[in-house]
């Protein structure tokens, strides 16, 4: 179980964005609680469910959406590269979509390169699409692991 705090400032020069301001109407934090089976066991099939319980309000009604995201993954190895296809959905209207929808599909490839140095270089490449929004993305990441 994980509690995530997303700080979302308003991009407006008139509005004050103070990180530690938790006053009603001025709070810029969205809080999400998620549960997953990633650390519970070593199953190949993985799942995660997360729900916002603070911050994601409907601007018309000022009531919380309780936006929920459910994701399924099935990691495997191909040609010594870790591959992880995924699909994410939202079960009802919220910040992700106006109704039940598939909002996240794709695959991530990752590999850690050991160059016989005191560190390794992990890299990843993701192909992502949001069928509901009709948008696609490619992301690449690299780092240094000690």
C-alpha positions in Angstrom: 0.0 0.0 0.0 1.3 3.4 -0.9 0.2 7.0 -0.2 1.2 9.4 -3.0 1.1 13.2 -2.6 0.9 15.0 -6.0 1.6 18.7 -5.7 -0.2 20.5 -8.6 0.5 24.2 -8.7 -1.8 26.6 -10.6 -0.1 28.2 -13.6 -1.5 31.7 -13.0 0.6 34.7 -11.8 -2.3 35.9 -9.6 -2.7 32.6 -7.6 -0.3 31.9 -4.8 1.3 28.5 -5.0 2.7 27.8 -1.5 3.7 24.1 -1.0 2.9 23.9 2.7 -0.4 25.8 2.4 -3.2 23.3 3.3 -6.0 25.8 3.7 -9.3 25.0 2.1 -9.4 26.4 -1.4 -5.7 27.0 -1.5 -4.4 23.5 -1.1 -2.6 22.3 -4.2 -2.1 18.7 -3.1 -3.9 15.6 -4.5 -3.7 12.5 -2.4 -3.9 9.0 -3.8 -3.9 5.7 -2.0 -2.9 2.7 -4.1 -2.6 -1.0 -3.5 -0.7 -3.5 -5.6 0.6 -7.0 -5.7 4.1 -6.0 -6.8 5.6 -6.5 -3.4 3.2 -9.2 -2.1 4.5 -12.1 -4.2 6.6 -13.0 -7.2 3.7 -13.7 -9.6 4.3 -12.8 -13.2 0.9 -11.1 -13.5 0.9 -7.8 -11.7 -1.9 -5.4 -10.8 -2.4 -2.0 -9.2 -5.4 0.0 -8.1 -5.2 3.7 -7.0 -7.9 6.1 -5.9 -7.6 9.8 -5.3 -9.3 10.7 -2.0 -8.4 14.4 -1.9 -7.8 17.1 -4.5 -9.5 15.8 -7.6 -12.7 17.8 -7.4 -15.4 18.3 -10.1 -15.1 22.0 -10.8 -18.9 22.3 -11.5 -20.1 20.5 -8.3 -17.0 21.0 -6.1 -17.5 17.3 -5.0 -14.7 14.7 -5.1 -14.5 12.5 -8.1 -12.6 9.7 -6.3 -10.8 9.1 -9.6 -9.7 5.5 -9.8 -7.1 3.9 -12.0 -6.6 0.1 -12.4 -3.6 -1.3 -14.2 -2.6 -4.8 -15.2 0.9 -5.8 -16.3 2.5 -9.1 -17.5 6.3 -8.9 -17.5 8.5 -11.3 -19.5 12.0 -11.4 -21.0 12.8 -11.4 -24.7 16.3 -11.5 -26.0 17.6 -10.7 -22.5 15.5 -7.5 -22.4 12.8 -7.1 -19.8 9.5 -6.4 -21.5 6.3 -5.3 -19.7 3.1 -4.8 -21.6 0.4 -3.0 -19.6 -3.2 -1.8 -19.8 -4.9 0.7 -17.6 -8.5 1.6 -17.1 -10.8 3.8 -15.1 -14.0 2.3 -13.9 -16.1 5.5 -13.9 -16.2 9.2 -14.5 -13.3 11.1 -13.0 -10.2 13.0 -14.0 -9.0 10.2 -16.3 -12.2 10.0 -18.5 -15.9 10.9 -18.6 -16.9 7.3 -18.2 -15.4 3.8 -18.0 -12.5 3.7 -20.4 -9.2 2.2 -21.3 -6.8 5.1 -20.7 -3.4 3.6 -20.8 -1.9 0.8 -23.0 1.6 0.0 -24.1 4.8 -1.8 -23.5 8.0 -0.9 -21.7 11.4 -2.4 -22.5 14.2 -2.1 -20.0 17.8 -3.4 -19.5 20.6 -2.7 -17.1 24.0 -2.4 -18.6 27.0 -3.5 -16.5 30.1 -1.9 -17.9 32.4 -3.4 -15.2 32.5 0.0 -13.4 31.3 0.7 -9.8 27.9 1.5 -11.2 25.4 0.1 -13.8 23.4 2.0 -16.4 19.7 1.2 -16.5 17.7 2.3 -19.6 14.1 2.0 -20.5 11.9 2.7 -23.5 8.1 2.9 -23.5 5.5 3.0 -26.2 2.3 4.3 -24.7 -1.1 5.1 -26.0 -4.3 6.5 -24.5 -7.1 5.1 -26.7 -9.7 7.3 -24.9 -7.8 10.5 -25.5 -6.5 9.3 -28.9 -2.9 10.3 -27.9 0.3 8.3 -28.1 3.7 8.8 -26.4 7.3 7.4 -26.5 9.4 7.8 -23.4 13.1 7.0 -22.9 15.0 7.0 -19.6 18.5 6.3 -18.5 20.3 6.6 -15.2 23.2 5.5 -13.0 22.7 2.8 -10.4 25.3 2.4 -7.7 
